[in-house]
Structure formats: C-alpha cells, structure tokens
Amino acid sequence: MGAEDVGVNPALLQKADQRFVIPQYDATNSFNVSVATGIILYETLRQRGVTSA
C-alpha cells in the first residue's frame, strides 16, 4: 500500500508484477490506505467465490 499523500514509492512500483486502480466517483481523488485495503481484500474474496458466514 502507498502513502495517502504520495502514493507508492516509484522503486517499489518498478518491482511490482501488476498495478490496478480503484474506480472513484465525484470529487474523491484518493482513498485512505485502510479503506483501499478493505476494498482490495473484498474484491479478492469476491472473485475467489468466498462468501461470508
């Protein structure tokens, strides 16, 4: 995860296998790191077919 104000360090991005963008609407131009992590984890589980109990 990157820092909220500056994003992910460019050196780390060069080593990454993939990058992605979380779609955002209206005037929001970034998510808090904890919110972004929650969105990523939710989507990962959704795509793997994991359902909550």
Backbone torsions as a table, in degrees:
resi	resn	phi	psi	omega
1	MET	NA	148.0	179.4
2	GLY	-97.4	169.0	175.6
3	ALA	-72.7	144.3	-175.4
4	GLU	-59.9	-36.3	-175.4
5	ASP	-88.0	-28.6	-175.8
6	VAL	-121.4	-6.6	179.1
7	GLY	79.5	-158.5	-176.8
8	VAL	-85.3	140.0	179.0
9	ASN	-57.5	132.1	-179.0
10	PRO	-56.0	-35.9	178.9
11	ALA	-64.4	-36.9	177.7
12	LEU	-69.9	-39.3	178.6
13	LEU	-60.8	-34.6	178.8
14	GLN	-65.7	-27.0	-179.1
15	LYS	-90.4	-10.4	-176.5
16	ALA	-72.9	143.5	176.5
17	ASP	-77.2	-34.6	-177.6
18	GLN	-145.4	157.7	172.5
19	ARG	-131.5	156.1	175.0
20	PHE	-151.3	165.7	-179.0
21	VAL	-122.5	136.5	174.0
22	ILE	-89.1	118.1	-179.7
23	PRO	-58.4	140.5	-179.8
24	GLN	-134.5	150.2	-176.9
25	TYR	-120.7	160.2	178.2
26	ASP	62.5	-143.0	-173.2
27	ALA	-84.4	-5.8	-179.6
28	THR	-66.8	127.7	179.1
29	ASN	-120.1	2.4	173.8
30	SER	-163.3	158.1	175.2
31	PHE	-111.8	149.2	170.5
32	ASN	-58.1	146.5	-176.4
33	VAL	-57.8	-40.0	-179.6
34	SER	-67.6	-35.8	178.1
35	VAL	-68.4	-44.6	178.8
36	ALA	-60.6	-41.3	178.5
37	THR	-62.3	-43.0	178.0
38	GLY	-61.4	-41.8	178.8
39	ILE	-63.2	-44.4	-179.4
40	ILE	-63.7	-45.8	-179.9
41	LEU	-64.7	-41.4	178.2
42	TYR	-60.1	-47.7	-177.9
43	GLU	-65.8	-37.3	177.0
44	THR	-60.1	-48.4	179.2
45	LEU	-65.4	-39.0	179.0
46	ARG	-60.7	-45.3	-178.3
47	GLN	-69.1	-25.7	178.0
48	ARG	-86.8	-2.1	177.0
49	GLY	78.4	19.0	178.9
50	VAL	-83.2	129.5	178.7
51	THR	-114.5	153.3	178.8
52	SER	-77.0	155.6	-178.0
53	ALA	-82.4	NA	NA
